[in-house]
Amino acid sequence: MKEIGVLDLAALREGGEAVVLLDVREPDELALASIPWALAIPMGEVPERLAELPADTPIAVLCHGGFRSARVTAFLNANGFPQAVNVAGGIDAWSRAVDPSVPTY
């Protein structure tokens, strides 16, 4: 499974690259900390909501620390989304390395 670091993801975004950030955390986690431009689909809903994901745009999958997003990334890779990558370290790493205004929890 492919991974992307948060600094590389931020650089892609700042460079204008098309990338979908898929946040697979639960609604209560999103209430604590979120990235405004992310598409939020809880992990358990991803299989039934595949039609909401673009087939032709890279997808970076994010959770709190990287475990759930790794599982979702593997699922997406096996189900027609070979461009999906795991965001290493999740939103925790994003908060610490990219945007400290995003709270840690």
C-alpha angles and dihedrals in degrees: 000000000000122000135194126203120232093245091054091047091050090049091052091050094047090048091057096250115158108247131149115219106210111198109199097182123119123266093254089056091048088055089058098047135353144160109236097220095051124111106231117213116153114237094249092054098050096091093055094042101050090119089069091063122085114242093205104044127076113257122208110198118212136187132153100289108353106269101099092038090053089056092048091047091053090048092049092047089053093047106054103290105100090159093065115114133184119245103231112229094009126223089331090065091042090055093048100041108024114020118015090183087075104087121237121225 
